[in-house]
Amino acid sequence: MCVAEACENPSRMSELPLAGMRVLEIGGGVAAAFATRFLAGYGADVVRSEGAHGALTGDEEAALLGGKRRIAASDAQLRALALAADALVEDGMPGALAARGLDPLALRAAKPALVITSLTAFGQHGPYANYEATNLVAHAAGGIHSLTGVRTRPPLQNGANQALKLLGMNGFGATLTAYYGAQLQGEGDWLDISAQECAAGMLELYGPKSGLDGVPCPRLGNRTNAVWGLYPASDGYAGVCTLHRQVPALFALIGDPALQEPKFMDPLERIKDDRELGDKVQAWFAPRSKAELVELGAKHKVPIGAVMTPLDLLSNASLNERGFFDEVETPGGRARVPGRMFLGIDWRAGALATPGADTAAVIRDWLGAGGAR
Amino acid sequence: MKRLPLEGVRIADLTMMWAGPYATRVLAEMGAEIVKIESPRAWDNVRTLLPVEHPEPWNASVYFNDYARDKKSLTLDLAQPRGRELFLQFVAKCDVVIENYRAEVLDKLGVGYEVLRKARPDVILVSMAGFGKTGPERDLVGFGPIVEMMAGQSSLAGYGDDGIPYKTGISYGDPVGGLAAVGAVVLALIQRRRTKRGVWIDLAQRETMAQMAGEAFAAASLRGEKPIHYGNRHPHWAPQGVYPVAGEDQWLAISARDDAEWRALAGASGASELAALPLAERRARHDELDARIRAWSHQQDPQAAMEALQALGIPAARVLNSNDIHWDPHLLARESWNFLPHPCMQPWPQPASAWRLREANPQLRNSAPLFGQHNREIL
């Protein structure tokens, strides 16, 4: 169901948890678009003011803009819309909003219930606040980059703009949380969220460990150890991640009697012979297909997975049975993209509007006849 | 003092490992009261994942304690009738129950959603199994890297010259699932405020991970595209990469998004004669440009080089490793690290909330609890 259909069906709209919430998205990059994608899907009226030309690729638009209304508005109109909104989500440089007459402090003073979420690479203050950043640069500053890839080669970035997506994922939850607080307390807040801090605080055990002992953790590539890593399979790559209690099941599955020796069964001894063990695991993976490995893992309760591509997953039985994908009409055809974040709360798949198509309607709906004039 | 948004929300936290505990750490930062419930017979594996020299190693794990701050600890054995009884009495006083067991475990323990609802009719249950509660893959066992593989994300990363996909250097599926779970909890609270009804949310970590590659699904469905490994390069801009700088395993990430940034970078890196190259040429000669930048960068101090390039308006940053990040001048200036005392450990830098509510100003309050520390208080 798209926005228009939902609007024509008030009973459906009212079931959505964010029905009645108004969100203004300014900036137009991946982070803000990602954060508000889910607000729109769960019922908010998300209005997107376009960013710079080419801020999103066509594929990103298909994935992130469904269900949003798209406007081309003057700065004065944006200010009025911000004051009519419950939340403003933006991903411009620090100071960019103020330069357009949308100073967050002034907006908050004028409307205390307003939530403003500012998503940037380095935050609103500090020595790097005005640094230029790309996804790669933000990724590098956050710590995950240094841990990804192999030791003998440079650190490796993740695919698909992960620094910006992670920032957007934080923006989604943080905006919702502040909005909930505003509902209870009558006061919103201005959220300063940086991609660097989002990543720096989630370096698994590596961040805390290095913080304690002062020793940087190396890049471990695809293999943290023999029982926690990726291996070539006959038709791609697959992986196993076992805790100590799951190791006996893995060894039983591999079926090599040598694995029953103490040097492999004892977790402290095992690490000394990690290479030898890795060779055995690799030899077991190599002739088997990804599907066979995943099936064996499920059957024997061994955590085994396979490297699937998005193309593979479009026909995945589980995702399709669970109704995971939305369909979006795009200029290039009908795209299938990830839909609802989780099951249990109503979601609407939204249509992809053209840039500026909803300007008049939004101004009328949010500002009334006076605003339209 | 302005209150945090989730003050007054009480959450029974049955999660273990990292995805759920990451979610509840964020919820705690936002003011929720988190009661972490572990069995005295089977505590959270993370407590003893790494060997620690300490009389009570289960209380001295930096991995566990970093993600358990601002939580309370309650020990209950849900496999025993008395444990379940006490748990359900506690649930009656909770707004939310959150768990990341395998799909079938909660029901097997006899504390599934319908049972919880009898204890608290408007309870919110967030279940975050790796592959969800339904579907043919519901029984798959998964940790973060497996979730990442099975969601398509690992297929998208690689150096590009060897065909090998790479998993992220952390168990990336966990915190991504955790962040989505925070959204689920708050969304359910918003809905409950309106409807007076609770809800059971089925969050599959694989699905939340797949959200992080939405455009790749669009490309696959529209044009049948398969992943392309760009290494550290950008699909369109050039040059972009990670270049060695002075020091052991020290690197600088640099992007040149347009002609002006390239001209500035060419000048700074001693490649002025190439400054006029248009984008198409830069893309075609990317290897050559990388070599020129490397020849300049490898003797540069990483911090000074980053600052010099940024002064010219060029996007650049040090690739901060897991130790250097604690001493980054910017993060220190933002007071991003806190040193809380802990009875079993020397203090270590713990991250401030990444969600900086400028007015409510969330602060770390308490270090991680000792195992069962709050039994008496809660029971």
Interface residues (C-beta under 8 A of the other chain):
Chain A: P17 L18 F38 Y42 T57 G58 D59 E60 A62 A63 L64 F122 G123 H125 G126 P127 Y128 A129 Y131 E132 A133 T134 L136 V137 A138 H139 A140 A141 G142 G143 I144 H145 S146 L147 T148 G149 R151 R153 P154 P155 L156 Q157 N158 G159 A160 Q162 K165 L166 M169 N170 F172 G173 A174 L176 T177 A178 Y179 Y180 G181 A182 Q183 L184 Q185 E187 D189 W190 L191 D192 I193 S194 Q196 E197 C198 A200 G201 M202 L203 E204 L205 Y206 G207 P208 K209 S210 G211 L212 G214 V215 P216 C217 P218 R219 L220 G221 N222 W228 L230 Y237 A238 G239 C241 L243 R245 Q246 L268 V294 G297 A298 K301 V302 P303 I304 G305 A306 V307 M308 T309 P310 L311 D312 L313 L314 N316 A317 S318 L319 E321 R322 F324 F325 V328 T330 G332 G333 R334 A335 R336 V337 P338 M341 F342 L343 G344 I345
Chain B: K2 R3 L4 P5 L6 W18 Y22 V26 M30 N45 L49 L50 P51 V62 Y63 N65 D66 F131 G132 K133 T134 G135 P136 E137 R138 D139 L140 V141 G142 F143 G144 P145 I146 V147 M149 M150 A151 G152 Q153 S154 S155 L156 A157 G158 Y159 I164 P165 Y166 K167 T168 G169 I170 S171 Y172 D174 P175 V176 L179 A180 V182 G183 A184 V186 L187 A188 L189 I190 Q191 R193 R194 V199 W200 I201 D202 L203 A204 E207 T208 A210 Q211 M212 A213 G214 E215 A216 F217 A218 A219 A220 S221 L222 R223 G224 E225 K226 P227 H229 Y230 G231 N232 H234 W237 Q240 G241 V242 Y243 P244 D249 W251 L252 A253 I254 S255 R257 Q310 G313 I314 P315 A316 A317 R318 V319 L320 N321 S322 N323 D324 I325 H326 D328 P329 H330 L331 A333 R334 S336 W337 M345 Q346 W348 P349 Q350 P351 A352 A354 W355 R356 L357 R358 E359 A360
